[in-house]
Amino acid sequence: MNVQSRIEKSAPAHTEHFDVVIAGAGISGVGAAYHLTTQMRGTSFVVLETQETFGGTWTTHKYPGIRSDSDLHTFGYRFKPWTSAPIATAAEILSYMGEVIEENGLARHIRYRHTIDAASWSSTDKLWTIDATRTDTGEHVRFTTNFFWMCQGYYKHSEGYTPEWPEMASFKGQIVHPQKWPDHLDIKGKRIVVIGSGATAATLVPAIANDAEHVTMLQRSPTWFRTGRNVIEIAEQLRKLQIDETWIHEITRKQILFEQDAFTKRTFRDPEGVKKDLLTAVRAYLGQDFDIATHFTPSYRPWRQRIAFIPDGDLFQSIKSGKSSVVTDEIERFIESGILLKSGKILEADIIVTATGFHLSAQGDIDFSIDGKPLTFADTVTYRGMMFTGVPNLVWVFGYFRASWTLRVDLVADFVCRLLKHMKETGVSQVTPALRPEDHNMPLLPWIDQENFNPGYMMRGMHLLPKRGDKPEWQHNQDYWAEKDEFPKIDLRDRAFVYG
């Protein structure tokens, strides 16, 4: 039975209406709720969250050592100072988010255990109808809303991505994906192979190495990493001077963003110099005799994929100590005792962890329709990576690759609040992005240029994402340093917005 049939069969007796419905109570949804509360007083809204509590990624992912891979001074919200070490654990991030919810009275707006099944727009009523299921009771519930704010992220929370390698079923041990880490997995004294070399693998390996017999990070190709102390010097200095935390937060954010902007520009202007600096930092931990050329020298330019920060070089310290190791090779097939590599080498394992990424989800597993016709986001063109041609009264939060995700949460929230105020002031109830006359011969391209940014999850799921154009209005340019100035200047009277 498809979603629509199930909804019609179990249609609820009661429908609740809100000015805004927010999908998801993760870092984006909580931020959206805050901005509505402070910038749009009197606006009715509800946050619908599938999980039993807030947090999104920081709740659903429970693998050992889970932490941020960008600093919390910028991953945290602009309106609430972050006062601890810049690279934070999931528990610290959840505590921070909990304070935001409590301090701003957001809990009363959040409905947990509510999975959104379908969202249908009616041009006649100028409303979205949101159908959801309560996971605790199985009850079907319905909401109508003037505006739908998608803050559910961009990957499936229900399952991670694991490639199908030959003869996986022959392995006699346990295969685990970090996104579904078992609550009571016994790693004590076990031989563990972690497949992958991204931020998850780099976090997981040192976190489990002390308990395991040995941990091997198996990678098909190397990844760029940055290292450094888990501290921001300017923040610590200002605290010594007893400067107010609000000032420290603002100054530290500006310092970090200035340095990030300079680093990002340098990766384009002087990629060889950046490579040299990154490898020098790795060599400082692993020594001159370690084969850095094979294991930590990627073939791609820095920042074509996300660069994870390794606080205090813990991954490299673990490798240096001998508690873990790195192997760069490809998988031939699984065997009873582990993995046979294409080189002929065998990696013996009791547990194999597939830190191989996730499934992209552009629509959040929601069955969308407009005036009874199914909506496929891949058939639309994005307006600045947050709205879509032909889709009324909807905004999607998609953060940054080269800067903290939450920076865009704040920018998009400011835009949404300004847009809602403009619509109220002008007496309109519908806004739909549309290509202007001057845009109709514009080439339509994939969501992002793979020469610019090309991680595996993006390449696997590119066909699911909206198209982009070759003009600033019709793309998500991934440039916070430009967008922080551009977003406040967006002309809401531009012909890209069709009101009704």
C-alpha positions in Angstrom: 0.0 0.0 0.0 1.5 3.3 -1.0 1.7 6.4 1.3 -1.3 8.2 -0.3 -3.6 5.1 -0.1 -2.6 4.6 3.6 -3.3 8.3 4.3 -6.7 8.2 2.7 -7.6 5.0 4.5 -6.7 6.4 7.9 -7.5 10.0 7.5 -7.6 11.7 10.9 -10.8 13.2 12.3 -9.0 16.4 13.3 -6.6 18.7 11.5 -4.4 21.3 13.2 -3.4 24.5 11.5 -0.1 26.4 11.9 1.4 29.4 10.1 4.6 27.4 9.7 5.5 23.7 10.0 9.2 22.8 10.5 10.4 19.3 9.6 13.1 18.1 12.0 14.4 19.1 15.5 18.0 18.8 14.7 20.5 21.7 14.5 18.6 23.3 11.7 15.1 22.9 13.0 15.9 24.2 16.5 17.6 27.2 14.9 14.6 27.8 12.7 12.3 27.6 15.8 14.4 30.1 17.6 14.4 32.7 14.8 10.6 32.4 14.4 10.2 32.9 18.1 12.4 36.0 18.2 11.8 37.6 14.7 8.2 36.6 14.1 6.5 37.0 17.4 2.9 35.8 17.3 3.6 33.3 14.5 2.1 29.9 15.2 4.4 27.0 14.3 5.1 23.3 15.1 8.3 21.3 14.8 7.7 17.7 13.7 10.5 15.3 14.7 10.7 11.5 14.0 13.0 10.7 16.9 12.1 10.6 20.6 14.1 13.7 21.3 15.9 16.7 19.6 19.4 16.6 18.1 19.1 15.0 14.6 22.5 13.6 13.7 23.8 13.9 17.3 20.9 11.7 18.5 20.8 9.1 15.8 24.5 8.5 15.6 25.9 6.7 18.6 29.2 5.3 17.6 32.1 5.7 20.0 33.9 9.1 20.0 31.3 10.9 17.8 32.2 14.5 17.6 31.9 17.6 15.4 34.3 17.9 12.5 34.1 21.7 12.5 34.5 24.1 15.3 31.5 24.8 17.6 32.2 28.6 17.7 30.8 28.6 14.1 28.8 25.3 14.2 27.0 26.7 17.2 24.4 29.4 16.7 25.4 33.0 16.3 23.0 33.9 19.1 24.3 31.6 21.8 28.0 31.6 22.8 30.0 28.4 22.8 32.2 28.3 25.8 34.0 24.9 25.6 36.6 23.3 23.4 35.9 24.0 19.7 35.7 20.3 18.6 32.9 18.9 20.8 31.4 15.6 21.5 27.8 14.7 20.6 26.8 14.9 24.3 28.2 18.4 24.6 26.4 19.5 21.4 23.1 18.0 22.7 23.5 19.8 26.0 24.1 23.1 24.1 21.0 22.5 22.0 19.0 21.6 25.1 19.9 24.9 26.6 18.7 26.8 23.5 15.4 24.9 23.7 14.9 25.6 27.4 16.1 29.2 27.4 13.8 30.2 24.6 10.7 28.1 25.5 10.9 26.0 22.3 9.9 22.7 23.9 6.1 23.5 23.6 6.5 23.8 19.9 8.1 20.4 19.3 6.2 17.2 18.6 8.4 14.1 18.9 7.8 10.7 17.4 6.0 12.3 14.4 7.2 11.0 11.1 6.1 13.1 8.1 4.7 10.8 5.4 3.4 13.2 2.8 3.1 16.9 2.0 0.6 18.2 -0.6 0.1 21.7 -1.8 -3.3 23.1 -2.8 -3.2 26.2 -5.0 -6.9 26.6 -4.3 -6.5 26.8 -0.6 -2.9 28.1 -0.7 -2.0 25.6 2.0 0.3 22.6 2.6 -1.4 19.6 4.1 1.2 17.6 6.1 0.3 14.0 6.9 2.3 12.3 9.6 2.4 9.1 11.7 2.9 9.0 15.4 5.6 6.3 15.9 4.6 5.7 19.5 0.9 5.0 18.8 0.7 4.4 15.0 -2.0 7.2 14.9 -2.2 9.2 11.7 -2.2 13.0 12.3 -2.7 15.9 9.9 -1.6 19.5 9.8 -2.2 22.3 7.4 0.2 25.2 7.1 0.9 28.3 5.1 4.6 27.7 4.9 6.7 24.5 5.1 10.3 24.7 6.3 12.4 21.6 5.6 15.1 21.2 8.2 15.5 17.5 8.1 19.0 17.5 6.6 20.0 15.8 3.4 20.6 12.1 4.2 18.5 9.2 5.3 18.6 8.8 9.1 17.1 5.3 8.9 20.1 3.6 7.3 23.7 4.3 6.2 25.3 3.5 2.9 27.2 0.2 2.7 28.5 -1.0 -0.7 27.8 -4.6 -1.8 31.2 -6.3 -1.8 31.5 -9.9 -3.0 30.8 -12.7 -0.5 29.9 -10.5 2.4 27.7 -13.2 3.8 30.8 -15.5 4.1 32.3 -13.3 6.9 31.8 -15.1 10.3 32.2 -11.9 12.4 29.9 -8.9 12.7 29.4 -6.1 10.2 28.4 -2.8 11.6 27.6 0.6 10.0 28.4 3.6 12.4 24.9 5.0 11.7 23.4 1.8 13.3 26.0 1.2 16.0 24.7 -1.6 18.4 24.1 -0.5 22.0 26.2 -3.3 23.5 28.8 -4.1 20.9 31.7 -5.8 22.6 35.0 -4.5 21.1 37.2 -5.5 24.0 40.2 -7.4 22.6 38.7 -7.7 19.1 40.4 -7.2 15.7 38.5 -4.5 14.0 38.7 -3.3 10.4 37.1 0.2 9.7 36.4 0.6 6.0 36.6 4.3 5.0 38.8 7.3 5.7 36.4 10.2 6.2 35.5 12.1 9.3 33.6 9.2 10.8 36.5 6.7 10.4 39.0 9.2 11.6 36.9 9.8 14.7 36.1 6.1 15.4 39.5 4.6 15.0 41.3 6.4 17.9 38.1 6.1 20.0 38.1 2.3 20.0 41.8 1.5 19.6 42.6 1.4 23.3 39.9 -1.3 23.9 40.4 -3.3 20.7 43.2 -5.7 20.1 44.0 -3.7 17.0 42.1 -1.4 14.6 42.9 -1.2 10.9 41.6 1.7 8.8 41.1 0.3 5.3 40.9 3.0 2.7 40.6 2.8 -1.1 42.3 6.2 -1.4 43.6 8.8 1.1 41.7 11.8 2.6 43.0 15.3 3.5 43.0 16.1 7.2 43.9 19.2 9.2 45.4 18.9 12.7 45.8 21.2 15.6 45.2 21.7 19.2 41.5 21.5 20.3 41.5 25.1 21.5 41.1 28.6 20.0 43.9 30.8 21.3 42.0 34.1 20.9 39.1 32.7 22.9 41.3 31.5 25.7 43.2 34.8 25.8 40.0 36.8 26.0 38.7 34.6 28.8 41.9 35.3 30.8 41.0 39.0 30.4 37.5 38.2 31.8 35.8 39.5 28.6 32.1 38.8 28.5 31.3 35.5 26.7 29.0 37.2 24.2 31.9 39.4 23.0 34.3 36.4 23.0 31.8 34.5 20.9 31.5 37.2 18.3 35.2 38.0 18.1 36.2 34.3 18.0 33.6 33.6 15.2 35.0 36.5 13.1 38.6 35.3 13.6 37.8 31.7 12.6 35.7 32.7 9.6 38.4 35.1 8.5 41.0 32.3 8.7 38.7 29.8 7.0 38.0 32.2 4.1 41.8 32.7 3.6 42.5 29.0 3.7 39.7 28.2 1.3 40.9 30.8 -1.2 44.4 29.5 -0.9 43.3 26.0 -1.8 42.3 27.3 -5.2 45.2 29.8 -5.6 48.0 27.7 -4.2 46.9 24.1 -3.9 50.5 22.7 -3.9 51.4 25.0 -1.0 48.4 23.9 0.9 49.2 20.2 0.2 52.7 20.7 1.5 51.5 22.3 4.7 48.9 19.6 5.4 51.4 16.8 4.8 54.0 18.5 7.0 51.5 18.5 9.8 50.8 14.8 9.4 54.5 14.0 9.2 55.1 15.8 12.5 53.0 13.1 14.1 54.0 10.0 12.1 57.7 10.7 11.5 59.9 10.7 8.4 59.8 7.0 7.9 56.0 6.6 7.6 54.7 6.1 4.1 52.7 9.3 3.9 52.8 9.4 0.1 50.7 6.2 0.0 48.4 6.6 3.0 47.8 10.3 3.5 48.4 12.0 0.1 45.1 12.3 -1.8 45.1 12.7 -5.6 42.6 15.5 -5.5 42.9 19.2 -4.6 42.2 20.1 -1.0 38.6 21.0 -0.4 37.2 19.1 -3.3 36.0 16.9 -0.5 35.4 18.0 3.1 38.5 18.3 5.2 38.0 16.9 8.7 39.8 18.4 11.6 41.8 15.9 13.8 42.0 17.5 17.3 45.4 17.0 18.8 46.2 14.6 16.0 44.6 11.7 17.9 44.2 9.5 14.8 47.9 9.9 14.0 48.9 9.4 17.6 46.9 6.1 17.6 48.7 4.9 14.4 52.1 6.0 15.8 51.5 4.0 19.0 50.8 0.8 17.0 47.3 0.5 18.4 45.9 1.1 15.0 47.2 1.1 11.4 46.2 2.3 7.9 46.0 0.1 4.8 45.4 1.6 1.4 44.1 -1.0 -0.9 40.9 -2.3 -2.6 38.6 -5.1 -1.5 38.6 -8.2 -3.6 36.1 -10.1 -1.5 35.1 -10.9 2.1 36.2 -14.3 3.5 35.3 -16.1 6.7 38.0 -14.5 8.7 38.0 -11.0 7.3 38.8 -9.3 4.0 40.9 -10.4 1.0 42.4 -7.4 -0.7 43.3 -7.0 -4.3 46.9 -7.0 -3.4 46.5 -10.5 -2.1 46.8 -9.4 1.6 44.3 -10.7 4.1 43.0 -8.5 6.9 41.9 -10.7 9.8 38.9 -9.3 11.6 36.3 -10.1 14.3 34.3 -6.9 13.5 34.1 -5.0 10.3 32.8 -1.4 10.4 31.6 0.1 7.2 32.2 3.8 7.6 31.3 4.3 4.0 28.9 7.2 4.1 25.2 7.6 3.8 22.3 7.8 1.4 21.4 11.3 0.1 17.8 12.2 0.6 16.6 15.3 -1.1 12.9 15.0 -0.1 13.4 13.7 3.4 11.5 10.5 2.5 8.4 12.7 2.2 5.8 12.0 -0.6 5.4 15.5 -2.1 2.6 16.6 -4.5 1.4 19.9 -5.9 -2.3 20.1 -6.8 -2.5 16.3 -6.9 0.6 15.8 -9.1 3.7 14.1 -7.6 6.6 16.4 -7.1 10.2 15.3 -7.9 12.8 17.8 -6.7 15.2 16.7 -9.4 12.8 18.2 -11.9 13.1 21.7 -10.4 15.8 24.4 -10.4 17.1 25.6 -7.1 16.8 29.2 -6.0 20.0 29.8 -4.0 20.0 26.2 -2.7 16.9 26.8 -0.5 13.8 27.2 -2.7 12.7 25.4 -5.9 11.0 26.5 -9.1 7.3 25.6 -9.2 7.2 24.8 -5.4 5.2 27.3 -3.4 5.8 28.4 0.2 8.7 26.0 0.9 12.3 26.5 2.0 14.9 23.8 2.5 18.0 24.3 4.7 21.1 22.9 3.1 24.3 24.0 4.8 27.9 24.5 3.8 30.6 22.0 2.9 33.6 24.2 3.5 32.2 26.0 6.6 29.9 25.1 9.4 26.4 23.9 8.5 24.8 26.2 11.0 26.1 29.4 9.5 23.5 28.8 6.7 20.8 27.9 9.2 21.0 31.5 10.6 21.2 33.1 7.1 18.3 31.1 5.7 16.2 31.9 8.8 16.8 35.6 8.4 15.6 35.3 4.8 12.5 33.3 5.7 11.5 35.7 8.4 12.0 38.7 6.1 10.0 36.9 3.3 7.1 36.1 5.7 7.0 39.7 6.9 7.0 40.9 3.3 4.2 38.6 2.3 2.1 39.8 5.3 2.8 43.4 4.6 1.8 43.1 0.9 -1.2 40.9 1.6 -0.1 37.9 -0.4 -0.3 34.3 0.8 1.8 32.4 -1.9 5.3 32.8 -3.2 6.8 30.5 -5.9 10.2 30.7 -7.4 10.2 30.9 -11.2 12.8 31.4 -13.9 12.7 34.9 -15.2 12.5 35.7 -19.0 16.2 36.3 -19.0 16.8 32.9 -17.4 15.0 30.6 -19.9 18.1 30.0 -22.1 20.3 29.4 -19.0 22.1 26.0 -19.0 20.8 23.7 -16.4 23.5 21.9 -14.5 23.9 19.3 -11.7 23.4 20.7 -8.2 27.1 21.2 -7.7 30.1 21.2 -10.0 32.0 18.0 -9.3 35.3 19.8 -10.1 34.5 22.0 -7.2 33.3 19.4 -4.7 32.9 15.7 -5.3 32.4 13.4 -2.2 31.0 10.0 -2.9 27.6 10.6 -1.3 27.1 13.6 -3.6 28.1 11.8 -6.7 25.9 8.8 -5.9 22.9 11.0 -5.2 23.3 13.9 -7.6 20.4 12.6 -9.7 18.1 13.2 -6.8 18.9 16.8 -6.3 17.5 19.9 -8.0 19.3 21.4 -11.0 21.3 24.7 -10.8 21.8 27.4 -13.3 24.9 29.4 -14.1 23.7 32.6 -12.3 24.1 33.3 -8.6 20.3 33.2 -8.0 20.0 29.7 -9.3 22.7 27.9 -7.4 24.0 27.0 -3.9 27.5 28.4 -4.3 28.8 27.0 -1.0 30.4 30.4 -0.2 29.4 31.7 3.2 31.7 34.7 2.9 29.7 35.9 -0.2 26.3 34.8 1.0 26.5 36.6 4.4 26.5 39.8 2.4 24.2 38.7 -0.5 21.3 37.2 1.5 20.3 40.4 3.4 20.2 42.2 0.0 18.0 39.7 -1.8 15.3 41.8 -3.5 12.0 40.2 -2.6 10.4 42.1 -5.5 12.6 40.3 -8.0 10.8 38.5 -10.8 12.3 35.3 -9.5 9.5 35.4 -6.9 6.0 35.0 -8.2 3.4 36.0 -5.6 -0.3 35.2 -5.4 
